[in-house]
Each structure stands twice: as structure tokens, then as C-alpha cells.
Amino acid sequence: MTRPARRAAWIVMLAIAGLVAGCLGPVERPVANFVWCPDGSSGRLDYWFLSTSQPPAGRSIESLRWEFGDCSTPVDAFWDTWHRFSEEAVYRVTLTVTDSWGISGTVTKDVPVAAAAFIHSTWQLTLGWPVRITGVVENRWGERLENVVIKAKFYDADGIRLTDGTVEVTDLDPGEKAAFSVTADEYSARIFHATVEVDSFFADCSRGGIAVPVEDDAADR
């Protein structure tokens, strides 16, 4: 190929590349985003995650993949999903969304996982009649807890469970502490020791759809 011919070929190739770049432009990815909220139905470290992702104009979100940063298997779920963590920690949760053009967007957030309703270890068992447990429960979530159900289990000296008891505490604001008293459903002179735990709670996650928790480094653990 002569020099003029090579020059002409380069000009044509550059022109085609310019036209392609002008038509396609930069790749517009979907914007991945999510919020979260504790699920207190079992009193465990369960969380709901809700995607607030947005696709580019004219496209739709077709698939979502959640990774929870705790070595669990990724979950393919649409818009919202539920996950149980094994222990309190800050987890790096990743959401990847793919739109109708097959283009993906990803976001990773640090999610502090902790007991939203926390019973302080200073609770006390009073024997005699009635047998009861008194203590303090605290709201460690960044929004109001509408209710917290506290359950006590009462045992004899051999560890045999004799009876239970529950009490409900309502309207706990963020950071608020409340005293509680749980009375044994059935009296027994054999009651020797007891355990107490959060049976369930309901978190107000109405602000912005789902609320975001507040991490408290000075929390009593």
C-alpha cells in the first residue's frame, strides 16, 4: 500500500471511530443504592434491605445481587431481601444491579449490625412471691422502637424450666432507656435462677422508607 493510500485508510478509520464514539457516548450505568432496617420479629440480628436503585432513562432494573460481607452465599432477590447476621459487627454490604441493557452498577456500604433493643446485664431476679425480674432495656437503633417484648424463663436448681413470663415496653425513642419488670406466670418455691432476653421488637422505619441505624461507640456491651 502506497503512503497516500495508507494515509487515506487511517483517515477513514479515525472518522469511523469518531462517529461510533459520538453515537454511543459514555456508558450510562444504573445507580445502585439501598437502605436497611432491623427486623425484630424474632429478637435476633435480622435485617431487611431495600434497594432504592435507579436505572437510566428508558431502561429498567432487571436483576439484583446482594452480598452481606459475612462469607454467606450471595442472594439474588428483587428490590428487598432479609438476612440474619451471626454477631454484632460492621459489615460491608454490596448491591449489584443490572438493567435491561445488561449494564451493571454497584454500591458497597458499611452496615453496623447491633442489637436494636438491648437488655443491660444489671437485671436482677427477686425470689419469694411474686417471683420477678427487674432490669433496664435500651433502644440502640436510630429511630423509635414502637414496642419491645421481653421474655424471662425461670428454672429450678437442676436447670429444669418451670415457667415463663413476658412484658411489653412501648414507645422507646433512640437512646432511651426504660425500666421493666417481668413476673413469673406461675409461682413456684423451686425457682432458683432465670434468664431474660428480647423476644421481639418493632422498629419504626418510616422515615425515608427504611431508617439507617446510628452507631454508638460508647454503648454498654
Beta strands, then each sheet from edge to edge (+ up, - down):
strand 1: 34-39
strand 2: 46-51
strand 3: 61-67
strand 4: 75-76
strand 5: 80-84
strand 6: 89-99
strand 7: 104-113
strand 8: 117-119
strand 9: 124-126
strand 10: 132-139
strand 11: 145-155
strand 12: 161-172
strand 13: 177-183
strand 14: 193-203
sheet 1: 1+ 2- 5+
sheet 2: 4+ 3- 6+ 7-
sheet 3: 8+ 10- 9+
sheet 4: 8+ 10- 13+
sheet 5: 12+ 11- 14+
end
